[in-house]
């Protein structure tokens, strides 16, 4: 099932994407379940929003793919690096992203994002499936110059617009073996598979839950495969994940 968040004429709504239509559902599916209203709209007539604005946080993992760590001149750490993005970093597919004035080196990182479905803490890896609502595409945009100068990653990773998500949440996915492809202006720049993760999705979610209480709607970014590079204003970047769809954004100053 593909759960989208969208606007037509007024306030944001949730709906189920079915072929070229979106079937409107009542209320918030994270707390009220999927309750069809009987109203349907053509997908081309609505504007998709970020499928979720996290209630509290985006938990991110770094250097979870060995080839990506290597291309940045880093060793694979003994444990995955963990950091946070604020919910103000989130934008949707199709939204233009304004690059921050303090950086001249913005890089892209296409990633699989996990969306949490219920409040949880200290979740064993074997029970992680019970707390997952679904999955979406993400771009962990990074200000590399700020990352080097600051010594920590809050500004470099958390600036407004640094976390595009979308186009919707897919509730069923074979996330142990899923292709991730990123394109810059139509050219493939990243090709990876979640089977290449040093720590699998279940282990990453479990680790996040050891550090933080996870709330419904919280998002976990699982790291990026090799092929990371810089982008600039006027360019388009797309993250396509098998079984989900394509996240697409353009960039401006």
C-alpha positions as CSV (number, residue, x, y, z in Angstrom):
1,X,0.0,0.0,0.0
2,X,1.3,3.5,-0.9
3,X,0.3,6.2,1.5
4,X,0.6,9.8,0.2
5,X,0.2,13.1,1.8
6,X,-1.1,15.8,-0.6
7,X,-3.1,19.0,-1.1
8,X,-5.8,19.8,-3.6
9,X,-7.5,23.0,-2.6
10,X,-7.1,23.3,1.2
11,X,-5.5,21.5,4.1
12,X,-3.2,18.5,3.7
13,X,-4.9,15.1,3.3
14,X,-3.7,11.5,3.3
15,X,-4.6,9.1,0.6
16,X,-3.8,5.7,-0.9
17,X,-2.2,5.8,-4.3
18,X,-3.7,3.3,-6.7
19,X,-2.5,3.4,-10.3
20,X,-3.1,7.0,-11.5
21,X,-5.5,8.0,-8.6
22,X,-5.3,8.8,-5.0
23,X,-8.1,7.5,-2.7
24,X,-8.7,9.9,0.2
25,X,-8.6,8.5,3.7
26,X,-10.0,9.9,6.9
27,X,-7.7,11.4,9.4
28,X,-4.1,10.4,10.2
29,X,-3.2,6.8,9.3
30,X,-0.5,6.7,12.0
31,X,-3.1,7.0,14.7
32,X,-6.5,6.2,13.1
33,X,-5.6,3.5,10.6
34,X,-6.5,3.6,6.9
35,X,-10.2,4.5,6.6
36,X,-11.4,5.2,3.0
37,X,-13.8,8.1,2.5
38,X,-14.9,7.1,-1.0
39,X,-13.4,10.3,-2.5
40,X,-10.9,9.9,-5.3
41,X,-8.7,12.3,-7.3
42,X,-6.5,11.9,-10.3
43,X,-2.9,11.8,-9.1
44,X,-2.0,14.5,-11.7
45,X,-4.6,16.9,-10.1
46,X,-3.0,16.9,-6.6
47,X,0.3,18.2,-5.3
48,X,2.2,15.7,-3.3
49,X,3.8,16.8,0.0
50,X,6.5,15.2,2.1
51,X,4.7,11.9,3.0
52,X,5.5,12.6,6.7
53,X,6.7,15.4,8.8
54,X,8.3,13.6,11.7
55,X,6.7,14.2,15.1
56,X,10.1,14.6,16.7
57,X,13.2,13.6,14.7
58,X,15.0,12.1,11.7
59,X,17.6,9.6,12.9
60,X,20.4,9.1,10.4
61,X,23.2,6.6,10.0
62,X,26.5,7.2,8.2
63,X,29.2,5.0,6.7
64,X,26.9,2.0,6.6
65,X,28.0,1.0,3.1
66,X,31.7,0.0,2.9
67,X,32.3,1.4,-0.6
68,X,30.9,4.8,0.4
69,X,33.2,5.0,3.5
70,X,36.1,4.1,1.2
71,X,35.3,6.8,-1.4
72,X,35.4,9.5,1.4
73,X,38.7,8.1,2.7
74,X,37.2,6.6,5.8
75,X,37.3,3.2,7.3
76,X,34.1,1.3,8.1
77,X,33.6,2.2,11.8
78,X,33.2,-0.4,14.6
79,X,29.6,0.8,14.9
80,X,27.5,2.9,12.5
81,X,27.7,6.7,13.0
82,X,24.4,8.2,14.2
83,X,23.2,11.8,14.0
84,X,20.0,13.7,13.9
85,X,18.2,16.0,11.5
86,X,15.4,18.3,12.7
87,X,11.9,18.0,11.3
88,X,12.4,21.4,9.7
89,X,14.9,19.8,7.3
90,X,12.1,17.8,5.6
91,X,10.7,18.7,2.2
92,X,8.7,16.7,-0.3
93,X,9.3,15.4,-3.8
94,X,9.0,18.1,-6.4
95,X,9.8,20.8,-3.9
96,X,12.7,23.1,-4.8
97,X,15.4,23.1,-2.3
98,X,17.1,26.4,-1.4
99,X,20.8,25.7,-0.9
100,X,22.2,27.3,2.3
101,X,24.2,30.6,2.0
102,X,27.0,29.3,4.3
103,X,28.0,26.4,2.0
104,X,29.5,26.1,-1.5
105,X,29.8,22.3,-1.4
106,X,26.5,20.5,-1.2
107,X,26.5,16.8,-1.8
108,X,23.7,14.3,-2.5
109,X,23.2,11.0,-0.8
110,X,20.3,8.8,-2.0
111,X,19.0,6.5,0.8
112,X,16.3,4.2,1.9
113,X,14.2,5.8,4.7
114,X,12.3,3.8,7.3
115,X,9.1,5.3,8.8
116,X,8.2,4.3,12.4
117,X,4.6,3.3,13.1
118,X,4.3,3.2,16.9
119,X,6.1,4.4,20.0
120,X,8.9,2.1,20.9
121,X,12.2,1.8,22.8
122,X,15.0,-0.8,23.0
123,X,13.5,-2.9,20.2
124,X,15.2,-6.2,19.5
125,X,16.3,-6.7,15.9
126,X,13.9,-9.7,15.5
127,X,10.9,-7.5,16.5
128,X,11.7,-4.5,14.3
129,X,9.1,-5.4,11.7
130,X,6.4,-4.8,14.4
131,X,7.3,-1.1,14.7
132,X,7.8,-0.2,11.0
133,X,5.0,1.6,9.3
134,X,6.7,1.7,5.9
135,X,9.5,3.0,3.7
136,X,10.2,6.0,1.5
137,X,13.1,7.6,-0.6
138,X,15.4,10.1,1.0
139,X,18.2,12.4,0.1
140,X,20.6,13.1,2.9
141,X,21.9,16.5,1.6
142,X,25.2,17.5,3.2
143,X,27.2,20.7,3.4
144,X,30.7,19.2,3.1
145,X,32.6,22.4,3.8
146,X,30.6,23.0,7.0
147,X,31.0,19.3,8.0
148,X,34.8,19.8,7.8
149,X,34.9,23.2,9.6
150,X,32.4,22.5,12.4
151,X,33.7,19.2,13.7
152,X,30.2,18.0,14.3
153,X,27.3,17.6,11.8
154,X,24.3,19.6,13.1
155,X,24.6,22.5,10.6
156,X,26.1,20.4,7.8
157,X,23.3,17.9,7.9
158,X,20.4,19.7,9.4
159,X,19.8,22.9,7.5
160,X,16.3,23.7,6.2
161,X,15.6,21.5,3.2
162,X,18.4,19.0,3.8
163,X,16.1,16.0,4.0
164,X,13.9,15.5,0.9
165,X,11.5,12.6,1.4
166,X,9.0,11.0,-0.9
167,X,7.1,10.6,-3.1
168,X,5.0,8.4,-0.7
169,X,5.3,5.7,2.0
170,X,5.3,2.1,0.8
171,X,4.1,-0.2,3.5
172,X,5.4,-3.4,2.0
173,X,8.9,-3.8,0.8
174,X,11.6,-6.5,0.6
175,X,14.1,-4.1,2.3
176,X,16.8,-6.8,2.6
177,X,17.4,-6.8,-1.2
178,X,16.3,-3.5,-2.7
179,X,17.9,-1.5,-5.5
180,X,18.8,2.2,-4.9
181,X,19.6,4.3,-8.0
182,X,20.4,8.0,-7.9
183,X,20.5,10.3,-11.0
184,X,21.9,13.9,-11.3
185,X,20.3,15.6,-14.3
186,X,19.4,12.2,-15.7
187,X,22.8,10.6,-15.4
188,X,23.2,7.7,-13.0
189,X,25.6,8.5,-10.2
190,X,24.7,6.0,-7.6
191,X,23.8,2.3,-7.9
192,X,23.5,0.2,-4.8
193,X,21.5,-2.4,-3.0
194,X,20.4,-2.7,0.7
195,X,22.0,-6.2,0.7
196,X,25.3,-4.3,0.7
197,X,24.6,-2.7,4.1
198,X,27.3,-3.5,6.7
199,X,24.5,-3.4,9.3
200,X,21.0,-4.4,8.0
201,X,17.9,-2.3,8.3
202,X,16.6,-4.3,11.3
203,X,19.9,-3.8,13.2
204,X,19.9,0.0,12.4
205,X,16.4,0.5,13.7
206,X,17.2,-1.5,16.8
207,X,20.3,0.6,17.4
208,X,18.3,3.8,17.0
209,X,15.7,2.6,19.5
210,X,18.5,2.0,22.0
211,X,19.5,5.6,21.9
212,X,16.1,7.3,21.5
213,X,12.4,6.6,22.1
214,X,11.0,6.4,18.6
215,X,7.6,8.0,18.0
216,X,5.0,7.3,15.3
217,X,6.2,9.2,12.2
218,X,9.8,9.3,13.1
219,X,12.1,8.6,10.2
220,X,15.3,6.6,10.1
221,X,17.8,7.1,7.2
222,X,19.9,4.0,6.6
223,X,22.9,5.4,4.8
224,X,24.0,5.9,1.2
225,X,25.9,3.7,-1.3
226,X,29.0,4.8,-3.1
227,X,28.9,7.5,-5.8
228,X,28.3,10.6,-3.7
229,X,29.2,13.9,-5.3
230,X,28.4,17.6,-5.4
231,X,25.4,19.4,-6.9
232,X,24.6,23.0,-7.5
233,X,21.7,25.4,-8.4
234,X,19.6,24.5,-11.4
235,X,20.3,20.8,-11.2
236,X,17.8,18.0,-10.6
237,X,18.5,15.0,-8.4
238,X,16.4,11.9,-8.3
239,X,16.5,8.9,-5.9
240,X,14.7,5.8,-7.3
241,X,14.2,2.9,-5.0
242,X,12.9,-0.4,-6.3
243,X,9.3,-1.1,-5.0
244,X,8.7,2.5,-3.9
245,X,9.1,5.1,-6.6
246,X,11.2,8.2,-7.4
247,X,12.0,11.2,-5.2
248,X,12.9,14.3,-7.4
249,X,14.0,17.8,-6.4
250,X,15.6,20.8,-8.1
251,X,18.0,23.2,-6.4
252,X,18.2,27.0,-6.2
253,X,20.2,29.8,-4.5
